[in-house]
Amino acid sequence: MSTEPPPGSGQQPPEDDPFRKQPPPGQGSGSPYDQSYGNQPPQPPPYGGGGGGGGDPYGGGSYPTDPLAGMPPLADSGRRTLARIIDLILVGIVVWLLTWAFGVHEYDVGSNGASYAKSLGQSLVAAVLYIGYDTVMMAKSGQTLGKKWLGLRVANLDNGSTPSVQTNLIRAAVLWIPFAFCCACIWTAICGGWSFFDKPYKQGLHDKAAKTVVVSTR
């Protein structure tokens, strides 16, 4: 018995992700990324290859070709930083409004023991909102508002598809938990700024944890 959804059911199998790379079967497979790359010969492994030195940088097997083949170009790190600042401001406004409305402030001079509890409360609100924002927005299209406005998208490194909820949750947790509870902008600068120096995939530390890359949509 076929397990495919009946016509008109509105459901799409995961393989129908419009951003997912498809292996080129001679002619293009219909993926928007195959049009420029479908007829090219196989590329050597990205880490030098030959007899077995090249392969998956995460140790999960060997890539037969460059994982980036068939994907749009990697996003410029400067645009990534600007997109992140936009998201910080947007969600930060909501965090401030909620903590102000409920009387939870980062510093409460003269309250002694109450000061730490209120600071922890604001950190918890910030962590939940930032993680939820990134996870929900990017599970739909691989884009937050900042990324969408600047023409960027997060993609799985292995196949170019939109990351799953679980993958986005890992990525967001690595970025925002240290930000909210201890390191604030220092951790954000280190985690995101890693992409300025990382080769060959321009990944931030949160990208490495989730095995994702950020590509340009323009």
Stockholm file with secondary structure:
# STOCKHOLM 1.0

chainA/1-218         MSTEPPPGSGQQPPEDDPFRKQPPPGQGSGSPYDQSYGNQPPQPPPYGGGGGGGGDPYGGGSYPTDPLAGMPPLADSGRRTLARIIDLILVGIVVWLLTWAFGVHEYDVGSNGASYAKSLGQSLVAAVLYIGYDTVMMAKSGQTLGKKWLGLRVANLDNGSTPSVQTNLIRAAVLWIPFAFCCACIWTAICGGWSFFDKPYKQGLHDKAAKTVVVSTR
#=GR chainA/1-218 SS CCCSCCTTSCCCCGGGCTTCCCCCCSSCCSCTTTTTTTTSCCCCCTTCCTTTTCSCTTSSCCCSSCTTTTSCCBCCHHHHHHHHHHHHHHHHHHHHHHHHHTTCCSCCTTCTTHHHHHHHHHHHHHHHHHHHHHHHHHHHHSCCHHHHHTTEEEEETTTCCCCCHHHHHHHHHHHHHHIIIIIHHHHHHHHHHGGGTCTTTCCCHHHHHHTEEEEECC
#=GC SS_cons         CCCSCCTTSCCCCGGGCTTCCCCCCSSCCSCTTTTTTTTSCCCCCTTCCTTTTCSCTTSSCCCSSCTTTTSCCBCCHHHHHHHHHHHHHHHHHHHHHHHHHTTCCSCCTTCTTHHHHHHHHHHHHHHHHHHHHHHHHHHHHSCCHHHHHTTEEEEETTTCCCCCHHHHHHHHHHHHHHIIIIIHHHHHHHHHHGGGTCTTTCCCHHHHHHTEEEEECC
//
